[in-house]
Amino acid sequence: MADKYLELVNHGGPKKLAKALGLPRPAILRRYTSGDPLIPGPLLLLGDSAQASAASELLLGWGLDVRRHALAGEKLGAIVLMLDDAATPADLSEPMLAAGAALRRLLPGGRVLSFSRPAAEADTPGSAAVRQGIDGAVRSLGRELRGGATANGVVLHAGLGIDAPSAAAALRFLLSGRSAYVDGQFLHVDSDAGVLPVDGEKPLAGKVAVVTGAARGIGAAIARTLHRDGATVVVVDVPAAGDALAKVANEVRGTALQLDITRPDAGRVIVEHARSRHGSLDIVIHNAGITRDKLLANMDAARWDSVIAVNLESQLRMNDAFLAAGLPGLRIVSLASTSGIAGNRGQANYAASKGGVIGMVAASAQAFARAGGGINAVAPGFIETDMTARIPLATRTVARMLMPSLMQGGLPLDVAEAIGFLASDAAAGINGRTLRVCGQSLVGA
């Protein structure tokens, strides 16, 4: 759903009027388009860690214009901070202040990105302090940026460098227009698993993907994005959505499966369909979900139980079936929600189901890794869909303005881009994690 205010204040007379009146002017975000450059200008690489030279070589290999020192007056497309060897709080001063001095040169749609290490119990207090401090600094920086720019980070776990496939893939994703609505977030690279795609335009080529709840909204956007990225797509939804589901299947040149995912045998049916029609099953996107909002004091068993059954219990059963089917390398991405992190009034049932998804993903990671695959989650915030269109206009407008720096809701495409990345073989070193796609706000469902 389009944000009409955003369109108005970025064009013609209304743009000039909004500027004169000092009204908020959210930027048009830089989203992925095939053939566009990875970033809109030169990249400034800051920090002298052991990984800085490797990062420079990698970025130069992508054809980027890399600077170790910004040229006077030069505009920048991105700033990358190598903070992976920071050992004391004092180690943050020089690179962070250098980044601050360069921020005014950041072009619209620019990116700020950090590389760091995770804080752990075995660290010295000083080391743990600086590593956790990077988290706070980058999230705060994201709230200061304007013009559709974002700030995010990659966290390299023990023994890993930027040459780990998923580290390089995370860097590319976060620099690109695919991450337009990801802000103030950290991608944790847990292992050196992963294979970078031969064709960056078709990272899912040869894969067979299943998307549940695919008849409309975010599910349909996911199906389109996976198809764009080269996957053969099976779209799944309830029989009542059959006509809409068939349209999506035709659009993505895939197959439609009318199925109630709460059926005890839903996982087996999905596996049999994918194998019989397409020969394999490589990716499953658990997108199907419902809301039955009510204050808990007025909640009945039907509202509570139906949400838990569709949003959480169905995924648990299907995942058991997928593991039992012996699907080598299966990658799963589940839809969580910021409601499952921060809660929403009148959504105790929904928040329980989406918080449950986050816990399920973390606890299932090792089982899927042993099978050569992985499982992650994406937690959308305020996304412009038919569901949010039913929110009163004043409430929607206020919610958009509460987005700290982006000042707008996201699009279904933004969620789909993050899912496409996590579903790829390049992201195999990221497992059991939840990535928020929320413009650094906890507003939304």
TORGURO-723586 format. One record per residue (C-alpha): residue number from 1; z, y, x. Coordinates in Angstrom, 1 decimal, m for minus. Layout:
+-----+--------+--------+--------+
|   k |      z |      y |      x |
+-----+--------+--------+--------+
| NUM |      Z |      Y |      X |
...
+-----+--------+--------+--------+
% end
This chain:
+-----+--------+--------+--------+
|   k |      z |      y |      x |
+-----+--------+--------+--------+
|   1 |    0.0 |    0.0 |    0.0 |
|   2 |   m1.0 |    3.4 |    1.5 |
|   3 |    1.6 |    6.1 |    2.1 |
|   4 |   m0.1 |    9.0 |    0.4 |
|   5 |    2.2 |   11.5 |    2.1 |
|   6 |    1.2 |   10.3 |    5.5 |
|   7 |   m2.5 |   10.6 |    4.6 |
|   8 |   m2.0 |   14.1 |    3.3 |
|   9 |    0.0 |   15.6 |    6.3 |
|  10 |   m2.5 |   14.3 |    8.8 |
|  11 |   m5.7 |   15.8 |    7.4 |
|  12 |   m7.1 |   19.3 |    6.7 |
|  13 |   m5.2 |   21.9 |    4.8 |
|  14 |   m2.2 |   19.9 |    3.9 |
|  15 |   m1.7 |   19.1 |    7.6 |
|  16 |   m1.6 |   22.9 |    8.4 |
|  17 |    0.7 |   23.6 |    5.5 |
|  18 |    3.1 |   20.8 |    6.4 |
|  19 |    3.3 |   22.1 |   10.0 |
|  20 |    3.9 |   25.7 |    8.8 |
|  21 |    6.7 |   24.6 |    6.5 |
|  22 |    8.3 |   22.4 |    9.1 |
|  23 |    7.9 |   19.3 |    6.9 |
|  24 |    8.1 |   15.8 |    8.5 |
|  25 |    4.7 |   14.7 |    9.7 |
|  26 |    4.6 |   10.9 |   10.4 |
|  27 |    1.8 |   10.0 |   12.8 |
|  28 |   m1.1 |    7.6 |   12.0 |
|  29 |   m0.1 |    4.6 |   14.1 |
|  30 |   m2.3 |    3.1 |   16.8 |
|  31 |   m3.2 |   m0.3 |   15.5 |
|  32 |   m5.4 |   m3.0 |   17.1 |
|  33 |   m9.1 |   m2.8 |   16.8 |
|  34 |  m11.4 |   m5.1 |   18.6 |
|  35 |  m13.0 |   m3.4 |   21.6 |
|  36 |  m10.4 |   m0.6 |   21.9 |
|  37 |   m8.7 |   m0.1 |   25.2 |
|  38 |   m5.3 |   m1.7 |   25.6 |
|  39 |   m3.6 |    1.7 |   26.0 |
|  40 |   m4.9 |    5.2 |   25.4 |
|  41 |   m4.5 |    6.4 |   29.0 |
|  42 |   m3.2 |    5.8 |   32.5 |
|  43 |    0.0 |    3.7 |   32.9 |
|  44 |    3.0 |    4.9 |   35.0 |
|  45 |    4.9 |    2.1 |   36.7 |
|  46 |    8.5 |    3.0 |   37.6 |
|  47 |   11.1 |    1.1 |   39.7 |
|  48 |   11.1 |   m0.8 |   43.0 |
|  49 |   12.2 |   m4.2 |   41.9 |
|  50 |   10.9 |   m7.4 |   43.4 |
|  51 |    8.7 |   m7.8 |   40.3 |
|  52 |    7.1 |   m4.3 |   40.5 |
|  53 |    4.3 |   m5.3 |   42.9 |
|  54 |    3.4 |   m8.4 |   40.7 |
|  55 |    3.4 |   m6.1 |   37.6 |
|  56 |    1.0 |   m3.7 |   39.3 |
|  57 |   m1.4 |   m6.5 |   40.3 |
|  58 |   m1.3 |   m7.9 |   36.8 |
|  59 |   m2.0 |   m4.5 |   35.1 |
|  60 |   m4.7 |   m3.7 |   37.6 |
|  61 |   m6.3 |   m7.1 |   36.8 |
|  62 |   m6.5 |   m6.0 |   33.2 |
|  63 |   m8.5 |   m3.0 |   34.2 |
|  64 |   m5.7 |   m0.5 |   33.6 |
|  65 |   m5.3 |    2.8 |   35.6 |
|  66 |   m1.9 |    2.3 |   37.2 |
|  67 |    0.2 |    5.1 |   38.7 |
|  68 |    3.3 |    4.7 |   40.8 |
|  69 |    3.8 |    8.5 |   40.6 |
|  70 |    2.5 |   10.6 |   37.8 |
|  71 |   m0.1 |   13.2 |   38.7 |
|  72 |    0.6 |   16.8 |   37.8 |
|  73 |   m0.2 |   17.5 |   34.2 |
|  74 |   m1.8 |   14.1 |   33.6 |
|  75 |   m1.4 |   12.5 |   30.1 |
|  76 |   m0.1 |    8.9 |   30.0 |
|  77 |   m0.9 |    6.0 |   27.8 |
|  78 |    2.3 |    4.0 |   28.8 |
|  79 |    5.3 |    3.9 |   31.0 |
|  80 |    6.6 |    0.6 |   32.3 |
|  81 |   10.2 |    0.5 |   33.7 |
|  82 |   10.9 |   m2.4 |   36.1 |
|  83 |   14.7 |   m2.8 |   35.7 |
|  84 |   15.0 |   m6.5 |   36.4 |
|  85 |   17.0 |   m6.2 |   39.6 |
|  86 |   19.5 |   m3.5 |   38.3 |
|  87 |   22.9 |   m4.6 |   39.4 |
|  88 |   25.2 |   m1.6 |   38.7 |
|  89 |   25.2 |    1.2 |   36.2 |
|  90 |   24.1 |    3.6 |   38.9 |
|  91 |   20.9 |    1.7 |   39.3 |
|  92 |   19.6 |    3.1 |   36.0 |
|  93 |   19.8 |    6.7 |   36.9 |
|  94 |   16.7 |    7.2 |   39.0 |
|  95 |   14.1 |    5.2 |   36.9 |
|  96 |   15.5 |    6.3 |   33.5 |
|  97 |   15.4 |   10.0 |   34.5 |
|  98 |   11.9 |    9.6 |   36.0 |
|  99 |   10.8 |    8.1 |   32.7 |
| 100 |   12.4 |   11.0 |   30.8 |
| 101 |   10.6 |   13.5 |   33.0 |
| 102 |    7.3 |   11.9 |   32.1 |
| 103 |    7.9 |   11.5 |   28.3 |
| 104 |    6.3 |   14.8 |   27.3 |
| 105 |    3.0 |   13.5 |   28.9 |
| 106 |    2.9 |   10.4 |   26.7 |
| 107 |   m0.1 |   10.4 |   24.5 |
| 108 |    0.1 |    9.7 |   20.7 |
| 109 |    0.4 |    5.9 |   20.2 |
| 110 |    1.8 |    5.5 |   23.8 |
| 111 |    4.2 |    2.8 |   24.8 |
| 112 |    7.4 |    2.7 |   26.9 |
| 113 |    8.3 |   m0.8 |   28.1 |
| 114 |   11.1 |   m2.1 |   30.2 |
| 115 |   11.6 |   m5.4 |   32.1 |
| 116 |   15.2 |   m6.5 |   32.5 |
| 117 |   17.5 |   m9.5 |   32.7 |
| 118 |   19.9 |  m10.8 |   30.0 |
| 119 |   23.6 |  m10.1 |   30.2 |
| 120 |   25.5 |  m13.4 |   30.7 |
| 121 |   29.1 |  m14.5 |   30.9 |
| 122 |   28.6 |  m15.6 |   34.5 |
| 123 |   27.6 |  m12.0 |   35.5 |
| 124 |   30.0 |   m9.7 |   37.2 |
| 125 |   31.3 |   m7.0 |   34.8 |
| 126 |   29.1 |   m4.4 |   36.5 |
| 127 |   25.9 |   m6.5 |   36.3 |
| 128 |   26.6 |   m7.4 |   32.6 |
| 129 |   27.3 |   m3.7 |   31.9 |
| 130 |   24.0 |   m2.5 |   33.3 |
| 131 |   22.0 |   m5.2 |   31.7 |
| 132 |   23.5 |   m4.5 |   28.2 |
| 133 |   23.2 |   m0.8 |   28.9 |
| 134 |   19.4 |   m1.2 |   29.3 |
| 135 |   19.3 |   m2.5 |   25.7 |
| 136 |   21.1 |    0.6 |   24.4 |
| 137 |   19.0 |    3.0 |   26.5 |
| 138 |   15.6 |    1.6 |   25.4 |
| 139 |   16.6 |    1.5 |   21.7 |
| 140 |   17.8 |    5.1 |   21.9 |
| 141 |   14.6 |    6.1 |   23.7 |
| 142 |   12.6 |    4.6 |   20.9 |
| 143 |   14.3 |    6.9 |   18.5 |
| 144 |   13.4 |   10.0 |   20.5 |
| 145 |    9.6 |    9.3 |   20.7 |
| 146 |    7.1 |   11.0 |   18.4 |
| 147 |    3.4 |   10.7 |   17.8 |
| 148 |    3.6 |    7.0 |   16.9 |
| 149 |    4.8 |    6.0 |   20.4 |
| 150 |    7.3 |    3.1 |   20.7 |
| 151 |    9.8 |    1.8 |   23.2 |
| 152 |   10.5 |   m2.0 |   23.6 |
| 153 |   11.5 |   m4.4 |   26.3 |
| 154 |   10.9 |   m7.8 |   27.8 |
| 155 |   13.9 |   m9.8 |   29.0 |
| 156 |   13.2 |  m12.3 |   31.7 |
| 157 |   15.7 |  m15.2 |   31.9 |
| 158 |   16.9 |  m16.9 |   35.1 |
| 159 |   14.3 |  m17.6 |   37.6 |
| 160 |   11.4 |  m16.1 |   35.7 |
| 161 |    9.1 |  m13.4 |   36.9 |
| 162 |    6.3 |  m11.4 |   35.3 |
| 163 |    3.9 |  m14.2 |   36.3 |
| 164 |    5.4 |  m16.4 |   33.6 |
| 165 |    2.7 |  m16.7 |   31.0 |
| 166 |    4.8 |  m15.5 |   28.1 |
| 167 |    6.1 |  m12.6 |   30.1 |
| 168 |    2.5 |  m11.4 |   30.7 |
| 169 |    1.6 |  m12.1 |   27.1 |
| 170 |    4.6 |  m10.2 |   25.8 |
| 171 |    3.7 |   m7.3 |   28.1 |
| 172 |    0.1 |   m7.2 |   26.7 |
| 173 |    1.3 |   m7.5 |   23.1 |
| 174 |    3.8 |   m4.7 |   23.4 |
| 175 |    1.3 |   m2.4 |   25.1 |
| 176 |   m1.4 |   m3.1 |   22.5 |
| 177 |   m2.0 |   m1.8 |   19.0 |
| 178 |   m0.8 |   m5.1 |   17.7 |
| 179 |    2.8 |   m4.0 |   18.1 |
| 180 |    2.4 |   m0.7 |   16.2 |
| 181 |    5.5 |   m1.2 |   14.0 |
| 182 |    7.6 |   m3.0 |   16.6 |
| 183 |   10.1 |   m0.4 |   18.0 |
| 184 |   13.3 |   m0.7 |   19.9 |
| 185 |   13.0 |   m4.5 |   20.2 |
| 186 |   13.3 |   m7.0 |   23.0 |
| 187 |   11.3 |  m10.2 |   23.5 |
| 188 |   13.3 |  m12.8 |   25.5 |
| 189 |   11.2 |  m15.0 |   27.7 |
| 190 |   13.2 |  m18.2 |   28.1 |
| 191 |   10.9 |  m20.5 |   30.1 |
| 192 |    7.7 |  m20.6 |   32.1 |
| 193 |    5.9 |  m22.5 |   29.3 |
| 194 |    2.8 |  m21.1 |   27.8 |
| 195 |   m0.9 |  m20.8 |   28.5 |
| 196 |   m2.8 |  m17.5 |   28.4 |
| 197 |   m5.9 |  m17.6 |   26.2 |
| 198 |   m9.3 |  m17.9 |   27.7 |
| 199 |  m10.6 |  m15.4 |   25.1 |
| 200 |   m8.2 |  m12.6 |   24.4 |
| 201 |  m10.1 |  m11.7 |   21.2 |
| 202 |   m9.6 |  m15.2 |   19.9 |
| 203 |   m6.2 |  m16.4 |   21.1 |
| 204 |   m5.9 |  m19.0 |   18.3 |
| 205 |   m9.4 |  m20.6 |   18.8 |
| 206 |   m9.3 |  m24.3 |   17.9 |
| 207 |   m6.0 |  m24.1 |   16.2 |
| 208 |   m5.3 |  m25.3 |   12.6 |
| 209 |   m2.7 |  m23.1 |   10.9 |
| 210 |   m0.9 |  m23.4 |    7.5 |
| 211 |    0.4 |  m20.3 |    5.8 |
| 212 |    2.7 |  m20.7 |    2.8 |
| 213 |    3.0 |  m18.0 |    0.1 |
| 214 |   m0.5 |  m16.9 |    1.1 |
| 215 |   m2.0 |  m15.8 |   m2.2 |
| 216 |   m1.1 |  m12.1 |   m1.8 |
| 217 |    0.8 |   m9.5 |    0.2 |
| 218 |    2.1 |  m10.4 |    3.6 |
| 219 |    1.0 |  m14.0 |    3.3 |
| 220 |   m2.6 |  m13.1 |    2.7 |
| 221 |   m2.5 |  m10.6 |    5.6 |
| 222 |   m1.2 |  m13.4 |    7.9 |
| 223 |   m4.0 |  m15.7 |    6.8 |
| 224 |   m6.6 |  m13.0 |    7.5 |
| 225 |   m5.1 |  m12.2 |   10.9 |
| 226 |   m4.9 |  m15.8 |   12.1 |
| 227 |   m8.5 |  m16.3 |   11.0 |
| 228 |   m9.6 |  m13.2 |   12.9 |
| 229 |   m7.8 |  m14.6 |   15.9 |
| 230 |   m9.8 |  m17.8 |   15.7 |
| 231 |   m7.7 |  m20.3 |   13.7 |
| 232 |   m8.8 |  m22.5 |   10.9 |
| 233 |   m6.4 |  m21.6 |    8.1 |
| 234 |   m4.9 |  m23.6 |    5.2 |
| 235 |   m3.4 |  m21.3 |    2.6 |
| 236 |   m0.6 |  m22.6 |    0.4 |
| 237 |    0.9 |  m21.3 |   m2.8 |
| 238 |    2.1 |  m22.4 |   m6.2 |
| 239 |   m0.4 |  m23.6 |   m8.8 |
| 240 |    0.2 |  m20.4 |  m10.9 |
| 241 |   m1.3 |  m18.4 |   m8.1 |
| 242 |   m4.4 |  m20.6 |   m7.8 |
| 243 |   m7.1 |  m18.1 |   m8.5 |
| 244 |   m5.7 |  m15.5 |   m6.0 |
| 245 |   m5.2 |  m18.3 |   m3.5 |
| 246 |   m8.8 |  m19.5 |   m3.8 |
| 247 |  m10.0 |  m16.0 |   m3.1 |
| 248 |   m8.0 |  m15.8 |    0.1 |
| 249 |   m9.1 |  m19.3 |    1.2 |
| 250 |  m12.8 |  m18.2 |    0.7 |
| 251 |  m12.2 |  m15.0 |    2.6 |
| 252 |  m10.8 |  m16.8 |    5.6 |
| 253 |  m13.2 |  m19.7 |    5.3 |
| 254 |  m10.3 |  m22.1 |    5.1 |
| 255 |   m8.9 |  m24.5 |    2.5 |
| 256 |   m6.4 |  m23.9 |   m0.4 |
| 257 |   m3.5 |  m26.2 |   m1.2 |
| 258 |   m1.7 |  m25.6 |   m4.5 |
| 259 |    1.8 |  m26.8 |   m3.8 |
| 260 |    5.4 |  m26.0 |   m4.8 |
| 261 |    7.1 |  m25.9 |   m1.4 |
| 262 |   10.5 |  m26.9 |   m3.0 |
| 263 |    9.1 |  m30.4 |   m3.7 |
| 264 |   10.9 |  m33.0 |   m1.6 |
| 265 |    7.6 |  m34.2 |   m0.2 |
| 266 |    6.1 |  m30.8 |    0.5 |
| 267 |    6.1 |  m31.2 |    4.3 |
| 268 |    4.3 |  m34.6 |    4.1 |
| 269 |    1.7 |  m33.2 |    1.7 |
| 270 |    1.0 |  m30.3 |    4.0 |
| 271 |    0.6 |  m32.6 |    7.1 |
| 272 |   m1.7 |  m35.0 |    5.2 |
| 273 |   m3.9 |  m32.1 |    3.9 |
| 274 |   m4.2 |  m30.5 |    7.4 |
| 275 |   m5.0 |  m33.8 |    9.1 |
| 276 |   m7.4 |  m35.1 |    6.5 |
| 277 |   m9.3 |  m31.8 |    6.1 |
| 278 |   m9.1 |  m30.4 |    9.6 |
| 279 |   m8.0 |  m33.1 |   12.0 |
| 280 |   m4.7 |  m31.6 |   13.1 |
| 281 |   m1.8 |  m29.2 |   12.4 |
| 282 |   m0.9 |  m26.8 |   15.2 |
| 283 |    0.8 |  m23.8 |   13.5 |
| 284 |    3.0 |  m23.4 |   10.4 |
| 285 |    3.9 |  m20.0 |    9.0 |
| 286 |    6.8 |  m20.2 |    6.6 |
| 287 |    6.1 |  m17.1 |    4.6 |
| 288 |    6.8 |  m18.1 |    1.0 |
| 289 |    9.8 |  m16.4 |   m0.5 |
| 290 |   11.3 |  m14.9 |   m3.7 |
| 291 |   13.9 |  m12.3 |   m4.7 |
| 292 |   16.2 |  m12.5 |   m7.6 |
| 293 |   18.3 |   m9.3 |   m7.0 |
| 294 |   21.6 |   m8.8 |   m8.8 |
| 295 |   25.0 |   m7.5 |   m7.8 |
| 296 |   27.1 |  m10.6 |   m6.8 |
| 297 |   29.6 |   m9.8 |   m9.6 |
| 298 |   26.7 |  m10.3 |  m12.1 |
| 299 |   24.9 |  m13.1 |  m10.2 |
| 300 |   24.4 |  m16.4 |  m12.0 |
| 301 |   23.7 |  m19.8 |  m10.5 |
| 302 |   20.0 |  m19.8 |  m11.3 |
| 303 |   19.4 |  m16.6 |   m9.4 |
| 304 |   21.4 |  m17.7 |   m6.4 |
| 305 |   20.2 |  m21.3 |   m6.2 |
| 306 |   16.5 |  m20.5 |   m6.7 |
| 307 |   16.4 |  m18.0 |   m3.8 |
| 308 |   18.2 |  m20.4 |   m1.5 |
| 309 |   15.9 |  m23.3 |   m2.5 |
| 310 |   12.6 |  m21.4 |   m1.9 |
| 311 |   13.5 |  m19.2 |    1.1 |
| 312 |   15.7 |  m21.6 |    3.1 |
| 313 |   16.2 |  m25.2 |    1.9 |
| 314 |   12.4 |  m25.8 |    1.6 |
| 315 |   11.9 |  m24.7 |    5.2 |
| 316 |   14.6 |  m27.0 |    6.4 |
| 317 |   13.1 |  m30.0 |    4.6 |
| 318 |    9.6 |  m29.2 |    5.8 |
| 319 |   10.6 |  m28.8 |    9.4 |
| 320 |   12.3 |  m32.2 |    9.3 |
| 321 |    9.0 |  m33.7 |    8.0 |
| 322 |    7.0 |  m31.9 |   10.7 |
| 323 |    9.2 |  m33.3 |   13.4 |
| 324 |    9.0 |  m36.7 |   11.9 |
| 325 |    5.2 |  m36.5 |   11.8 |
| 326 |    5.0 |  m36.2 |   15.6 |
| 327 |    2.8 |  m33.1 |   15.7 |
| 328 |    2.4 |  m32.3 |   19.4 |
| 329 |    2.8 |  m28.7 |   20.4 |
| 330 |    3.5 |  m27.5 |   16.8 |
| 331 |    4.5 |  m23.8 |   16.7 |
| 332 |    6.4 |  m22.5 |   13.7 |
| 333 |    7.0 |  m18.9 |   12.7 |
| 334 |    9.4 |  m18.2 |    9.8 |
| 335 |    9.8 |  m15.0 |    7.8 |
| 336 |   13.3 |  m13.7 |    8.0 |
| 337 |   14.2 |  m10.1 |    7.0 |
| 338 |   16.3 |   m7.2 |    8.1 |
| 339 |   18.3 |   m7.8 |    4.9 |
| 340 |   19.5 |  m11.0 |    6.6 |
| 341 |   20.7 |   m8.8 |    9.6 |
| 342 |   22.2 |   m5.7 |    7.9 |
| 343 |   22.4 |   m6.8 |    4.3 |
| 344 |   21.2 |   m4.9 |    1.2 |
| 345 |   23.1 |   m4.0 |   m2.0 |
| 346 |   22.3 |   m6.5 |   m4.7 |
| 347 |   20.7 |   m9.0 |   m2.4 |
| 348 |   23.6 |  m11.3 |   m1.3 |
| 349 |   21.5 |  m14.3 |   m2.2 |
| 350 |   18.4 |  m13.0 |   m0.5 |
| 351 |   20.3 |  m11.9 |    2.6 |
| 352 |   22.0 |  m15.3 |    2.8 |
| 353 |   18.6 |  m17.0 |    2.7 |
| 354 |   17.1 |  m14.7 |    5.4 |
| 355 |   20.1 |  m14.7 |    7.6 |
| 356 |   20.0 |  m18.5 |    7.2 |
| 357 |   16.4 |  m18.5 |    8.5 |
| 358 |   17.5 |  m16.7 |   11.7 |
| 359 |   20.3 |  m19.3 |   12.2 |
| 360 |   17.9 |  m22.2 |   11.5 |
| 361 |   15.4 |  m21.0 |   14.0 |
| 362 |   17.9 |  m20.7 |   16.8 |
| 363 |   19.4 |  m24.1 |   16.1 |
| 364 |   15.9 |  m25.8 |   15.8 |
| 365 |   14.5 |  m24.5 |   19.0 |
| 366 |   15.4 |  m27.4 |   21.3 |
| 367 |   14.1 |  m30.0 |   18.8 |
| 368 |   10.7 |  m28.4 |   18.7 |
| 369 |   10.7 |  m27.8 |   22.4 |
| 370 |   11.2 |  m31.5 |   23.0 |
| 371 |    8.1 |  m32.1 |   20.9 |
| 372 |    6.2 |  m29.6 |   23.1 |
| 373 |    6.3 |  m26.8 |   20.5 |
| 374 |    8.5 |  m24.0 |   19.4 |
| 375 |    9.9 |  m22.1 |   16.5 |
| 376 |   10.6 |  m18.3 |   16.1 |
| 377 |   11.1 |  m15.9 |   13.3 |
| 378 |    9.9 |  m12.4 |   12.4 |
| 379 |   12.2 |  m10.1 |   10.4 |
| 380 |   10.2 |   m7.4 |    8.6 |
| 381 |   11.9 |   m4.2 |    7.5 |
| 382 |   10.4 |   m1.7 |    5.0 |
| 383 |    6.8 |   m3.0 |    4.6 |
| 384 |    4.4 |   m1.4 |    2.1 |
| 385 |    3.6 |   m4.2 |   m0.4 |
| 386 |    3.3 |   m4.7 |   m4.1 |
| 387 |    7.1 |   m5.5 |   m4.1 |
| 388 |    8.1 |   m2.2 |   m2.4 |
| 389 |    5.6 |   m0.4 |   m4.7 |
| 390 |    8.0 |   m1.2 |   m7.6 |
| 391 |   10.8 |    0.7 |   m5.9 |
| 392 |   11.3 |    4.2 |   m7.5 |
| 393 |    9.1 |    6.8 |   m5.8 |
| 394 |   12.0 |    8.9 |   m4.6 |
| 395 |   13.8 |    6.0 |   m3.1 |
| 396 |   10.6 |    4.9 |   m1.3 |
| 397 |   10.0 |    8.4 |    0.1 |
| 398 |   13.6 |    8.7 |    1.4 |
| 399 |   13.4 |    5.2 |    2.9 |
| 400 |   10.2 |    6.2 |    4.8 |
| 401 |   11.8 |    9.4 |    6.1 |
| 402 |   14.8 |    7.4 |    7.4 |
| 403 |   12.6 |    5.5 |    9.9 |
| 404 |   14.0 |    7.1 |   13.1 |
| 405 |   10.8 |    7.9 |   14.9 |
| 406 |    7.9 |    6.5 |   13.0 |
| 407 |    8.9 |    8.0 |    9.6 |
| 408 |    6.9 |    5.5 |    7.5 |
| 409 |    6.8 |    2.0 |    6.2 |
| 410 |    4.9 |   m0.7 |    8.0 |
| 411 |    1.9 |   m2.6 |    6.7 |
| 412 |    1.6 |   m6.3 |    6.0 |
| 413 |   m0.9 |   m6.3 |    9.0 |
| 414 |    2.0 |   m5.3 |   11.3 |
| 415 |    4.0 |   m8.3 |   10.3 |
| 416 |    0.9 |  m10.5 |   10.7 |
| 417 |    0.2 |   m9.3 |   14.2 |
| 418 |    3.7 |  m10.2 |   15.4 |
| 419 |    3.3 |  m13.6 |   13.8 |
| 420 |   m0.1 |  m14.2 |   15.4 |
| 421 |    1.4 |  m13.4 |   18.8 |
| 422 |    4.4 |  m15.8 |   18.4 |
| 423 |    2.2 |  m18.5 |   17.0 |
| 424 |    0.0 |  m18.5 |   20.1 |
| 425 |    0.3 |  m20.8 |   23.1 |
| 426 |    0.8 |  m17.8 |   25.2 |
| 427 |    4.2 |  m17.3 |   23.5 |
| 428 |    5.4 |  m20.8 |   24.2 |
| 429 |    8.1 |  m19.5 |   26.6 |
| 430 |    9.7 |  m17.6 |   23.7 |
| 431 |   11.7 |  m20.0 |   21.5 |
| 432 |   14.4 |  m19.7 |   19.0 |
| 433 |   14.1 |  m16.0 |   18.8 |
| 434 |   13.8 |  m13.4 |   15.9 |
| 435 |   11.6 |  m10.4 |   16.4 |
| 436 |   12.2 |   m7.4 |   14.1 |
| 437 |    9.1 |   m5.6 |   12.8 |
| 438 |   10.8 |   m2.6 |   11.2 |
| 439 |   10.0 |    0.6 |   13.0 |
| 440 |   13.6 |    0.5 |   14.3 |
| 441 |   15.1 |    0.7 |   10.8 |
| 442 |   17.2 |   m1.8 |    8.9 |
| 443 |   15.9 |   m0.5 |    5.5 |
| 444 |   13.9 |   m2.9 |    3.5 |
| 445 |   13.5 |   m6.6 |    2.5 |
+-----+--------+--------+--------+
% end
